[in-house]
Amino acid sequence: MKDRILAIDIFRGMTIVLMILVNTPGTWSNVYAPFLHAKWHGYTPTDLVFPFFLFIVGTSIVFAYQNKKTNAGTYKKIAIRSLKLIGLGLFLGAFMLSFPFIKDFSEIRFPGVLQRIGVVFFFASILFINLDWKKLIGVSAILLIGYWLLMTLVPVNGIESTLDRAPNNFANWLDVKVFGTHNYKPDYDPEGLLSTIPSIVSSLLGIFTGLILLSKQKKKATILFGLGGSLLLIGHLWDFVFPINKALWTSSFVLVTAGWANVVLALIYYLTDVKKIEFGSIFKYAGANAIVLYFLSSCISKVMGLIKVGETSLHGWLFQNIYVQEFISLETSSLLYGLSVVAFYCLLAYVLYKGNVFIKV
């Protein structure tokens, strides 16, 4: 794309690298707190990773569809890409290393990360090519406020709704009602049905950032810093009545994570596209095949967890025999394992990029 901005590629790559890192520790029993999700309300650096990716999906939509017309061909391409992402996600949810290579049907998880990316991409793209920025702001406000009212005012089975992890939490109740045993947890799914609605706004907010970057505005980095700070302030104020929560993808969570995304992207943009400081090439390589790297890392991680080596798995054997050492803590060993996995996929990303291999989903 002639208008390609280096900061976007680096930001996307950094996000996918962090996704792989937090998903593949040496052991979940020993992980440093910043690399774990918040138990319920609140957020950690790890909770920023997935919304960052949805945000950059929105930013990328601006550059990919800025001149697209609203015709059947465009809608078809958007729908096909969305279905591919959903299909890959469902495959990951069903994949097991045993005949016939799928779990028992009752254990298959229907929601998931790639499924949510597919759904969000579909709706964000359709909205972008049909509405101007003013109407997109209106849609975003309606979705966020509507979700807030829905989650706090609608009773569940005649019981006042709650935002705690409980049967009368409307989003959790709906996931169990619709998906039954096909959730991540017995009582809820962090990529559930109702919480997908506000996650669309995570991408729409990325679209606004893309429009700023594409505009002829001067001092774009300053504008993005200001926008990010404003979203952070509003999100943290909203937190008092609608707590920041990734599992529920609350409206305050949407604003806070988009705020941080703008701040981080503004910093990268200032360094790379304004000051022309060269850094982050490895992230650019990873960003070029982001979905492929995520999909492969998820598949290979599952395989390594299923291959038996003695009384443990291949994953467990490698961790225990290579990374666990008396002179370092288990948390450090666990982190080193994750960094080794990241190094492998960064190397793969480099090889693909230099070989001009770009696998588009």
PEMO-V967159 format. One record per backbone hydrogen bond with DSSP energy under -1.0 kcal/mol. NH is the residue of the N-H (numbers start at 1). CO is the residue of the C=O. Records with the same first field share a line. If there is no record, write none. Layout:
NH=CO + CO
This chain:
4=1
9=5
10=6
11=7
12=8
13=9
14=10
15=11
16=12
17=13
18=14
19=15
20=16
21=17
22=18
23=19
26=334
30=27
35=32
36=33
42=244
48=45
49=46
52=48
53=49
54=50
55=51
56=52
57=53
58=54
59=55
60=56
61=57
62=58
64=60
65=61
71=69
75=71
76=72
77=73
78=74
79=75
80=76
81=77
82=78
83=79
84=80
85=81
86=82
87=83
88=84
89=85
90=86
91=87
92=88
93=89
94=90
95=91
98=96
101=98
103=94
107=104
108=105
110=182
116=112
117=113
118=114
119=115
120=116
121=117
122=118
123=119
124=120
125=121
126=122
127=123
128=124
129=125
131=127
136=132
137=133
138=134
139=135
140=136
141=137
142=138
143=139
144=140
145=141
146=142
147=143
148=144
149=145
150=146
151=147
152=148
153=149
154=150
156=159
159=156
162=168
166=164
169=166
173=169
174=170
175=171
176=172
177=173
178=174
179=175
180=176
182=179
185=188
192=189
196=193
197=194
200=196 + 197
204=200
205=201
207=203
208=204
209=205
210=206
211=207
212=208
213=209
214=210
215=211
223=219
224=220
225=221
226=222
227=223
228=224
229=225
230=226
231=227
232=228
233=229
234=230
235=231
236=232
237=233
238=234
239=235
240=237
241=238
242=238
250=245
254=250
255=251
256=252
257=253
258=254
259=255
260=256
261=257
262=258
263=259
264=260
265=261
266=262
267=263
268=264
269=265
270=266
271=267
272=268
273=269
274=269
275=270
277=271
284=280
285=281
286=282
287=283
288=284
293=289
294=290
295=291
296=292
297=293
298=294
299=295
300=296
301=297
302=298
303=299
304=300
305=301
307=303
309=312
312=309
314=307
315=304
317=313
318=314
319=315
320=316
321=317
322=318
323=319
324=319
328=325
333=329
334=330
335=331
336=332
337=333
338=334
339=335
340=336
341=337
342=338
343=339
344=340
345=341
346=342
347=343
348=344
349=345
350=346
351=347
352=348
353=349
354=350
355=351
356=353
357=352
